[in-house]
Amino acid sequence: MMMKRTSTIVEHLKRIQMIELLAKGKRLDGRGLTDYRELKIEVGLIKKANGSAMVKLGNTQVIAGIKVEVDEPFSDMPDKGLFICNAEVLPTASAYAEPGPPDEDAIELARVVDRGIRESEMIALDKLVLISGKKVYAVFADVSVLNTDGNLFDATSYAVVSALLTTRIPKYEVKDDRLVKTEDTIPLPINTIPVSVTMARIGDSIIVDPTSEEEMCMDARVTISTDDQGRICAMQKGNPGTFTLEQLNNAVSIAIDKGNEIRALIKSICMQAQVG
Amino acid sequence: MNMLMSDDWRRVDGRRWDELRTVKIEVGVLKNADGSAYIEFGKNKIVVAVYGPKEAHPKHLALPDRSILRCRYHMQPFSVDERKNPAPSRREIEISKVTREALEPALILEDYPRTVIDVFIEVLQSDGGSRCAGITAASVALADAGINMRDMVAACAAGKVAGRIVLDINDEEDKMGEADMPVAFLPNLKQISLLQLDGKLTKDEFKECLNLAIQGCMQVYKLQREALMRKYFSTEVEA
């Protein structure tokens, strides 16, 4: 998924150059340490899906589609709807991506995105019950990475969240214990908007939204999801490499601040789409 | 109050908020392995084998400047309440990855170019916190294998149960509690090499939780040292 190590020498030289620049508070592409690349979100572009979103974060490009079906609940959770999240890196994504079953990077990506949404309780799953213990809505989120240039975690998460916010599901009526589909559609019951913020540590600097180039040189990565109220709802450290206590406390503050900015953007785009 | 916390702040298994479960570590339990360890962490029972450094197969995997660390975290089908399919699940693949990334910073892999080091973590019985127990035992097994290391890796979770920040979440607390945060720590270098969180914490709760988890890791580290000392620095003559 990520760019393969092509040359340790080039990587080493890039890293030295990067660390020198970071010491001055700058990055190779001119951004400041806590600047995101331009984030573009287009929602509702797939009419066959219940909800959809295309996210472009710099050159990273991701598409998410939501399909909602009626299914049986899990036996241990008879009064909860289902949410299933899958992520895939398409062979279109880079010269190094290959078709085939998801590798460990893709599995981690899907599970981290799923965790951020599930643990924040973004979707009110208890409101997705049609007949208790028998029929519930099952919400499937499928995300595909079309082009990679770093920070797949955030791009993927924003795509799923935006698609869910603009999802409309068919309304059912219950008649004699049977479900009758109506022409009406309703939005998904939403509690909060979780926002993931991914940071990389290169040397002693913490940067947000790393590019592929920066990911090749990073020591460690951390993804932190926060909710509307500024609570942390999921975290994942990645890559061999470590953080100190101070670096992590700093990362949490950045995640809360940046999370608020990005939440406002996602909200305005999705609200506009619903009105328009 | 809550079924997970009694009125006098005792937890479901009788522990206090900052108390670890009973931990037992044994070094060198598998004869064929280059290094091995067995850990009991509460009801968790885990055995770890290390093979390597050994020649990389297939050869194109080998790196010219360092060794490759491979980890497999695997649960026995009988280790959980409902039989687990023995094929690796997505959860196990993710845990294998974060385990490798938690251990790697402690190893001096540059000392073994063109080789592979395999770490096999087999969970025989699971009781919540098995990834932390697995990392803890794997670190001991790597030391037992004589792999050059910068530090040990000690792991322990902290979390939030019935509104309180508590150390070392067990299975029941994990399922019913509010947050679970596994942490791995390099005790001498003071570096965090594993951090995951499921559940909600405020910024202040996070700080408290992380500090508590690190305290837990330091206790685990002491037990790791004692286990290694028992094998390597014991004055008793082996029969």
Interface residues (C-beta under 8 A of the other chain):
Chain A: T8 E104 D105 I107 E108 A110 R111 R115 E119 S120 V222 D227 G230 R231 I232 C233 A234 M235 Q236 K237 G238 N239 P240 G241 T242 F243 T244 L245 L248 N249 V252 S253 I256
Chain B: D65 R90 R91 I93 E94 S96 K97 V98 R100 E101 E104 P105 M181 L186 L189 K190 Q191 I192 S193 L194 L195 Q196 L197 D198 G199 K200 L201 T202 K203 F206 K207 L210 N211 I214
